[in-house]
Amino acid sequence: MTTTTAPATTVAPQHRAPVRRPSLLRLTGVELRKLVDTRAGRWLLITIGLVVVAIVTLLLIYAEDSEQAFFTFFVTSLLPVSLLLPVLGILSITSEWSQRTALTTYALVPRRERVVAAKLIAVTLAALASVLASLAVAAAGTLVASATGGAGTWQFDWSLVLNAAILQVTSVLMGAAFGLLLLNPPLAIVGYLLLPTLWGVLGEMVKPLRGPSEWLDTSKTMEPLFGSDAVTGEQWGRVAVSLLVWMVLPLAAGLFRTLRREVS
């Protein structure tokens, strides 16, 4: 009786193709979709659009005929939108923690700074889109004004578009900075609304704080951007200092906290 041994076969190791991480462009697209997928984000965007239309409509009804001009429609619609955009930035940044999706998101994209960067780019694009919406509604309002007896003038310094973009982008990024720092939507919204307002009030009431308030109160530093005169170098310096305190520093501290926070 003989025993036959089957020849040993060597199984070649399978080489798996490396998993490609999603690009920053794709992550930004995901974050843009999240802005309209969630109920809060979708209604906030709708509210921003309705506010712009409502402001121009009220000006058409109640403003003097001489004031019904493209410049007035555009500039007047910027302020209420700049108050709502920070909330959008806060909701976008804190959504992973408030909706308990941080574990899934950061498991798929372990480098958290890339997710944060995509969120910041997404809300920046939303802020720029709001400027375009203000321009479009202001143009429509000007056409209606010219047809109904208003001034309907188009005289406009187009450098204000750049200033408007700076206002809206910095507004949404300041909100995102507070969201990164606090990682809690209600707390971040209250902190964003309370702290700068409290500083502005103290700057008016406490005499020694009036000087620093001229450099740190964003409501004052941003005001020259929409004046009739050109913005001076000192005024740009005040804008930079106020944004350093209320945007850059909270962003840096919030990013540090987000990168180190344990996901559970």
C-alpha positions in Angstrom: 0.0 0.0 0.0 1.4 3.3 -1.0 0.5 6.8 0.1 0.4 9.7 -2.4 1.0 13.1 -1.0 -0.6 16.0 -2.9 1.8 18.7 -3.9 1.7 21.8 -1.8 0.2 24.8 -3.5 1.3 28.3 -2.7 -1.5 30.9 -2.4 -0.3 34.2 -3.6 -1.2 37.0 -1.2 -4.0 39.2 -2.4 -3.0 42.9 -2.9 -5.9 45.2 -2.0 -6.0 48.5 -3.7 -5.4 51.3 -1.2 -8.5 53.1 0.0 -8.5 56.6 -1.4 -9.5 59.2 1.1 -12.2 61.6 0.0 -10.9 64.8 -1.4 -11.5 68.2 0.2 -13.7 69.1 -2.7 -15.9 66.0 -2.1 -16.0 66.7 1.7 -17.1 70.3 1.0 -19.9 69.0 -1.3 -21.0 66.7 1.6 -21.0 69.6 4.0 -23.0 71.8 1.5 -25.6 69.1 1.2 -25.8 68.9 5.0 -26.7 72.6 5.2 -29.9 71.8 3.3 -30.5 68.3 4.5 -31.1 69.1 8.1 -34.3 70.8 9.1 -32.7 73.6 11.1 -30.2 74.4 8.3 -32.8 74.3 5.6 -35.2 76.6 7.4 -32.4 79.0 8.3 -31.4 79.3 4.7 -35.0 79.9 3.7 -35.3 82.5 6.5 -32.2 84.3 5.2 -33.7 84.5 1.7 -37.1 85.7 3.0 -35.5 88.4 5.2 -33.7 89.9 2.2 -37.0 89.9 0.2 -38.9 91.4 3.2 -36.4 94.2 3.7 -36.5 95.3 0.1 -40.3 95.0 0.1 -40.6 97.2 3.2 -38.3 99.8 1.6 -40.5 99.8 -1.5 -43.6 100.4 0.6 -42.4 102.8 3.2 -39.1 104.5 2.1 -39.1 107.9 0.4 -39.0 107.8 -3.4 -35.5 109.3 -3.4 -34.2 106.4 -1.2 -35.6 103.6 -3.4 -32.2 103.0 -5.1 -30.0 100.0 -5.7 -27.5 101.2 -3.1 -30.1 101.4 -0.3 -31.7 98.1 -1.1 -28.4 96.3 -1.1 -26.7 97.8 1.9 -29.9 97.7 4.1 -30.4 94.0 3.4 -26.9 93.1 4.6 -27.2 93.7 8.3 -30.1 91.3 9.2 -28.4 88.6 7.1 -25.1 89.1 8.9 -27.0 88.4 12.1 -28.3 85.1 10.9 -25.2 83.7 9.1 -23.3 83.1 12.3 -26.1 80.8 13.5 -25.6 78.8 10.2 -21.9 78.6 10.9 -22.6 77.3 14.5 -25.1 74.7 13.3 -22.7 73.4 10.6 -19.7 73.1 13.0 -21.6 71.5 15.9 -23.8 69.2 13.9 -21.5 66.2 14.3 -21.7 66.5 18.1 -25.3 67.6 18.5 -26.7 64.9 16.1 -24.2 62.2 17.5 -22.7 61.5 14.1 -19.1 62.4 15.1 -18.1 58.8 15.6 -19.2 57.9 12.1 -17.8 61.0 10.5 -14.4 60.8 12.1 -14.2 57.1 11.6 -14.6 57.6 7.8 -12.3 60.7 7.9 -9.8 60.2 10.8 -8.1 63.6 10.1 -10.6 65.8 11.8 -9.0 69.0 10.5 -10.1 68.1 6.9 -13.7 67.8 8.1 -13.5 71.2 9.8 -11.9 72.8 6.8 -14.7 71.4 4.6 -17.3 72.8 6.9 -15.6 76.3 6.9 -15.4 76.3 3.2 -19.1 75.3 2.9 -20.3 78.1 5.2 -18.0 80.6 3.4 -19.6 79.6 0.1 -23.1 80.0 1.7 -22.1 83.5 2.9 -20.9 84.5 -0.6 -24.2 83.1 -2.0 -26.1 85.4 0.4 -24.2 88.4 -1.1 -25.3 87.3 -4.5 -28.9 86.9 -3.3 -28.8 90.5 -1.8 -27.5 91.8 -5.2 -30.2 90.0 -7.1 -33.1 91.1 -4.8 -31.7 94.7 -4.8 -31.7 94.7 -8.6 -35.3 93.4 -8.7 -36.3 96.1 -6.1 -34.6 98.8 -8.2 -36.6 97.7 -11.3 -39.8 97.7 -9.3 -39.0 101.2 -7.9 -38.3 102.6 -11.3 -41.6 101.3 -12.6 -43.7 102.6 -9.6 -42.4 106.1 -9.3 -39.4 105.6 -7.0 -35.9 106.8 -7.8 -34.8 103.5 -9.2 -31.2 104.7 -9.6 -28.3 102.3 -10.2 -25.5 104.5 -9.0 -23.3 102.2 -6.9 -19.7 101.8 -5.9 -18.9 98.2 -6.7 -16.1 98.1 -4.1 -19.0 97.7 -1.6 -19.5 94.2 -3.0 -16.1 93.2 -1.7 -16.8 94.9 1.6 -20.1 93.1 1.8 -18.4 89.7 1.1 -15.9 90.5 3.9 -18.8 91.3 6.3 -20.8 88.2 5.5 -17.8 85.8 5.4 -16.3 87.0 8.7 -19.8 86.9 10.3 -20.3 83.3 9.4 -16.7 82.4 10.4 -17.1 84.1 13.8 -20.1 81.9 14.4 -18.2 78.9 13.3 -15.4 79.8 15.6 -17.7 79.9 18.6 -19.2 76.6 17.5 -15.7 75.0 17.3 -14.8 76.4 20.7 -17.9 75.4 22.6 -19.2 72.4 20.5 -22.7 72.9 21.7 -25.3 74.8 19.6 -27.3 76.6 22.3 -24.2 77.5 24.3 -22.4 78.7 21.1 -25.3 80.8 19.9 -25.7 82.5 23.3 -22.0 83.0 23.7 -21.7 84.6 20.2 -24.6 86.9 20.8 -23.8 87.8 24.4 -20.0 88.3 24.6 -19.5 90.8 21.7 -22.7 92.6 22.8 -21.6 92.8 26.4 -18.2 94.1 25.3 -19.9 96.8 23.2 -22.0 97.9 26.1 -19.1 98.0 28.5 -17.1 100.0 25.9 -19.8 102.7 25.9 -20.4 102.7 29.7 -16.8 102.4 31.1 -14.6 105.3 30.1 -11.2 103.4 30.2 -12.7 100.8 27.8 -13.8 103.3 25.1 -10.3 103.4 23.5 -10.0 99.6 23.2 -13.6 99.3 22.1 -12.8 101.3 19.0 -10.4 98.4 18.0 -12.3 95.4 19.4 -16.0 96.1 18.9 -16.8 94.6 15.5 -20.0 96.7 15.2 -17.7 99.8 15.1 -14.8 98.4 13.2 -17.0 97.1 10.4 -19.0 100.3 10.0 -16.6 102.2 7.8 -16.8 99.4 5.1 -20.2 100.9 4.1 -19.5 104.6 4.4 -19.2 107.0 1.5 -15.5 107.6 2.1 -12.7 105.2 1.3 -11.5 103.0 4.1 -8.3 104.2 5.6 -5.3 102.1 6.6 -6.1 102.6 10.3 -9.7 101.5 9.8 -8.5 98.3 8.1 -6.1 97.8 11.0 -9.1 98.0 13.4 -11.0 95.5 11.3 -8.0 93.1 11.5 -7.5 93.5 15.2 -11.2 92.9 16.0 -11.3 89.8 13.7 -8.1 88.5 15.4 -9.9 88.6 18.8 -13.4 87.4 17.8 -12.6 85.1 14.9 -9.0 83.9 14.6 -8.3 83.1 18.2 -11.6 81.2 18.8 -11.0 79.3 15.6 -7.5 78.3 16.7 -8.6 77.3 20.2 -11.7 75.5 18.9 -9.7 73.6 16.4 -7.3 72.5 19.1 -10.2 71.4 21.3 -11.9 69.5 18.4 -8.8 67.6 17.5 -8.2 66.5 21.1 -11.8 65.8 22.1 -12.6 62.1 22.6 -15.4 60.8 20.4 -17.8 58.6 22.2 
